[in-house]
Amino acid sequence: MAVLISLYLPILFFTMITAEGPDGSVEQFPRSKLAKKGESATIKCKITVRNGKVVGTHFKKNPLWPEDLCYFNGANEIAHIAVSYRDRLNCNKTIDDEESVTIQFRNLQINDTNFYYCTTGIKEAKLSDFHGRGTLLIVSEPDNQTCAANCVEKDVCKLVYLKDPVMITVIIFVAVFMICGLVLLVLYIRKHYHWDQSQRKRAPNSVYEDMNLVRTQSMVR
């Protein structure tokens, strides 16, 4: 679970930054992908160049400890594929009306669960890096049997189900939303409490000022 929680830190970071700029942008999809062990998965990145030219495109995983899995140079040629992925990673780049990178994983493994993103360097007056918003890939064990039909011990089935990465992901998302909602509620209550206190402190002074105003007006008359 600690590994999955660490994946959400770069996710929160990448959802806050922009993938667009005056020189270009990188659009990446899907934002998340659930797959079973042994299956394939495809991630695409669309590169838009408004000014300048692309000097290189990287496909990486985990911004906390970046690992370069695939790299296209300025001539749109594959200059690098990580050794540990060469037998099950296809990298393709096409240039039609726009540039796009297609990454296909084959024979997914459980340890492929990670956060993947594209980053492109575009050079005009200066070199600028543009990041895709990233894809969270979660790989789980294949469903060889269902608890209702084939499991003898229901407690064991429930334990296996709760250890499933997809279920863990859902639980973490729910916990994060509940914590954020609680923090916002506390801030809202504190804000209104301080406002009420300030109004109460101001009220006696206002009454005193009104009395002085009445006295002043009576003296003038």
C-alpha angles and dihedrals in degrees: 000000000000089000092053092046090054088056092062093061094068089040091058090046095050094046090056098050124074123246092201136078141158092275099045149306143235121224116193130189149226099029090206136012130193116200141163126240110276095023129111130246133194128208123187133196122194115204120204118193117195099165131012127002139286113260097181145340126215131195109204142168133222111008090212090065103011117210119188107225100170135007133191117196127217090277089058092247124137104255098170142017119178110255094230091056103040095100096051109025124085118194120190133170124194130190116199119124086336140011118259135175121209120196120189124190118203128197094010118212131205091251089058086078101117148108115279129190144170123232124189131191115218119186124203116133087339138008114267129183121220122195130205113231090249140239125252108215116194119187120192136179116278118260101251094163141005122237095227094055109030111017116101096191112050092193090058090050092052090050092051090047093052090050091057110116092228092054091046089051092053091048092050093049091050091048092049093050091048092050092048091049091050092050092050091049092051091049091049093051093046092049094053092042092056090045091053091048092052091049092051092050091049096050099073091047090051092053091049091050091050091052091051090049091053092049092049092051092049092051091051090053 
